[in-house]
């Protein structure tokens, strides 16, 4: 494992490209509809960490060089990602996103859904206006897989039958598909070699799975305030730490904790009970081992590319994903 790095360290080599990307993205989302323009201005003020555009640019650097096509790919992916976040907030009835009020909290659900649709259509047009059919195909597959992943999770949570195999199918669709698309689109923008595209797609898939597992571990850890996170537990969302803990527990303990977990109105004491159970039955420990093994698989793919600054930075990106604290 490489030494710990920050996201700023990782983005520093492409800082100029990210600055140009923001202008490119802003231009791509211009609209003469007043309400849409208002919502877009708000979105641009509440931007995230730009992990996905960064992945596109770093992948392009590894496979050749950053080009105009790389900006098109990064814009398409950011439009798609932003649309899914807005739609997720509507489905989850979330009032906040990244510490700001959500679009649906300010402008209500109907406007939020329409904004999400607008961003999706913009993503299609960015590709079609430039005849970028290879990029469009990759993103279309990602959208399909993301929808399938979310629906798999919904079904499993209702039936309370999530297991390790189903879990990996869910996160492969809902999270890894888009991260994989970032890496593949970056490769397509810089190389004409299909073998390079496949390797970057596979690297991105493993990176995305490790990313989601790290996210799921947060629920069983303490944050900077010392309080437990517990959001997935409150929702009754079964993730890998719980799956592994249940496999290691006695039948009586499994039945007891499942009853608590299924309770729709869990008390803080019950959340703490679930977290203690998962730690006691090695759920967190085994999940970390699995996450690091998947990160090693991604690193092995990355090492098939020539040595250089671009490969080093993506290796740091991989380390950042599995060691981040939020």
N, C-alpha and C positions, 0 to 999 in steps of 0.2 A: 504494500500500500504506500502510495506517495504521501509526502508530508501534507499536513492540513493546509488548505488554501481557502481564501474567501472568494465569494462570487465576483467581487471587484477585481481580484487577481486574474480570474478566468476571463473576464470581459475586457480587461485592459488591452490585449492585442487587437481587439476589434472595436475599440471605443469609437473611433472615427466612423466606422461603418454603422454602428448602432445610432449615432447621431444623425447620419444621413438617412437611415431607415425610418426614424421617427418622422422626418419631413415627408418621406415617400409614403408612409402609412397615412399621415394626415391628409395628403393630397388624394389618396385613394378613397378616403371616406368622406370627401366633400359632398355636400348636398344642399339644395336650395329649399328643402322643406324645413321650415323654422323649428318645429319640434324635434325632428331628427338631428338637426344641427346642434340644438341645445344639448341633447343627450350625448352626442358624440363629443362635444367640448368637455362635458363632465367626465366621460370615459377616459379621454386623453389626460385629464388631470389625475386620474386614479389608476394609472398604469401599473402593471406588476413588475416583476423582476426581469422580464424579457429573456427568460430562459430559452424559450423555443426559437426566437429569432437568432439568439446567440448560437444555438446548436446548428442551425442552418448555415451560418457564416463559418463556424469552425469546421463543419463537415466539408464545405466548399474549399476551404483552405487546405484541408488534408488531401482532397481529391484533385486539386488543380489550383484554382484561384477564385476569389469572390468576383462575381460579374453582375451585370444587370439582371440576369436570370435569378441570381441568388436573392436579390431584393424582391423580385416578383414572388419567389417561393416563400420568403420570410413574411411578406405581406399577406399572402393567401392563408398561411398557417395562423398568423396572429388574428386575422379576421374570423377564421373558423373557431379558434380557441376562445376568443372573446364572445362570440355568439353562443357557444355551448355554456360558458359560465353564466351568461345572462339567463338563458333558458333553465339552467340548473337552479338558479336563485328563485325563479318562479315556481318550479316544481317543489323545491325544499322550503318555500315560504320564508326565505332568508332575508333578514332586514339589513344585513351588513355584508360587505365584501372588501377585504384588504383594509379594514378599519374605517371604511367610508359607508355611507348609506347605499344600499343596492339600488339599481335602476328601478326595480319593481317597487321598492319602498317609497321612492320619490314620485315616479310617474305611473305607478300601478301596473298590474300584470299585463293588461292588453297592450299598452305601449311598449312594455319590456319585450314581450313576445315578438311584436312587429319589428323592434329594433334588432333583435336576434336574427330574424328573417332577412332584414335589410343587409346585415353584415355577411350572412351566408351568400346572398345573391351577389354582393360586391366581390366576394372571394371568387365566385365562378367567373364573373366578368373580368376581373384582373387577369385570369388565365386565358379566357377566350379572346379578349382583345389583343392578346399577344401570341395567339396560337400555341399556347403552352399545354398541349394535350397530355404529354407525359406527366407533367406536374399535376394536372387536373385529375388524371387517373389515380395517382398515388393518394391524393387528398380525398377523392371520392370513396376509395376503399377504406381510408381511415374513418371517415364519417360513418360508413356502414358498420364498421367494427365497433366504434364507440357506442353507437345506438344498441347494438347487440349486447355489448358488455353491460350497459346500464340495465337493460331488460333482464339479463341473466341474474344480476344482483337483486333486482326487484323481486323476481320470482323466488330466488333462494331465500331471501329474507322473509317473505310471506310464508313459505313452507318450512322455514327453519331447518333446512337440510343442506346448508353450506358445508362442503368438505374441501380438502386441499386441491383436488382436481378442479372442482367448480370455481374455487377462489382464483386459481391461476388463469382460468378461461375468462373470468370477469375482469381481472386487472389487465390482462393482455389486450382485451378490447377497449375498456374504458379509459385507460391511461397510456399503456405502452404503444398502442396503435398510432397515436399522434406524435409521440416522441420518435418512434421509428420513422414516421413520415418526414419529420424534420431532417433526420440524418440522410434519408434516401433522397429527398428533394435537394438538399445541399450538394449531394454527390452528383445528381442529374444536372444541376446547374453548372458543374465544373468539369464533368467527364462524360465521354461518350461510351465508356466501357460498362456493359451490363453487369459484369462480374463485380465491379466496384460498387455499383448500385446495390446489389444483393448483399454484399458484405456490410455496407453501411446500414442497410435496412435491418439486418440481423443484429448488428451492434446496438442500434437504437432500440430494438425490441427488448434486449436484455437490460439496457440502461433504464428503459421505461418501467420494467417490472421491478428492478431494484429501487427505483424512485418511489413507486407506490408502496412497496413493502416498508420503506423508511417512513413514509407518511403514516402508515397504519401502526407503526411502533410508537409514534408520538402519543397515541391514546393511552398507552400504558406506562408513560413516563411523566415526569413533572416538568412544568414549564418554568420560565424565569421567575414567576411569582411564587413558586413552590406548590402551586395547586395542580391537581391532576387534570388532564385534558378531558378525557371521557366522552367526547362528542359521539363517537361511533357506538360506545356502550349505551348511551342514553337513547340512541336511535335503534338499538337492537341489531346493529350491523356487525356480522361476524367476520372477523378478519383472521389472518394467519396466526397471530399470537394466541388467540382463543382456540382456534382449531387444534393447534399443537398441544395446548394445555389440556383440552378435553381428552385428547388421545392418551395422555399420560395419567389421567385421573381414574379413580375407582368408579364403579357404576353409580354408587350412592352419591359421590361428590358431583359426578356429571349431571345426574338428575336434579340435584339441589341447585347447582349453578345455572343450569338451563332454565329452571323456573324463575330464578332471579332475572336472568338475561331477557326472558320473554316479557317480563313486566313492562308495560308501556309507560308507567310513571315511576321510574326508579328514584329512590332517595339518594342523597349524597353518600350515606352509609352503604347502600347497596352497590353503588358505583365503586367505592373503595373495596368492598368485598370481592367484586369481580376482578379488580386489578390485582389484589392480593392473591387470589386463586391462580391467575395467569402466571404471576411471578413464581409462586410456590411450585407450580407444575411445569416449570422450564419453558413456558410459552415464549417469553421474550428472548431468552437465551437461544433457543432453537431457531427462532425467526431470524435473529441476527446472523447465525451461522448460514442459514439458507440465503439470506440477502447477500452476504459476502461471497458465497459460492457463485451466485449469479453474476455479481460484479466481476469476479475472476473470469467467467466465461466471456463477458463483454470485453475485458482487457485482452484476452487471448485473440479475439477477432481484431481488435485495434492494432495489436502487434504484428499483424500480417501486412500492415502498411509501412512505408519507409519511415525511418526515424527522422525527427525534425521537430520544430517548434509547434506545428499544428497537432502532431500526434501527442506531444507532451501535454499540451493544453487540454486536449480531450481526455487524456488520462487523469489530469487534475479534476476535470469536470466530473468524471466517474467517481473519484474519491470524494468530491464535494457532495455528490448526491447521497452517498451512504453515510456520511459523517455529519451532515448539516443538522442544525438544532432548530430549524423551522423552515 
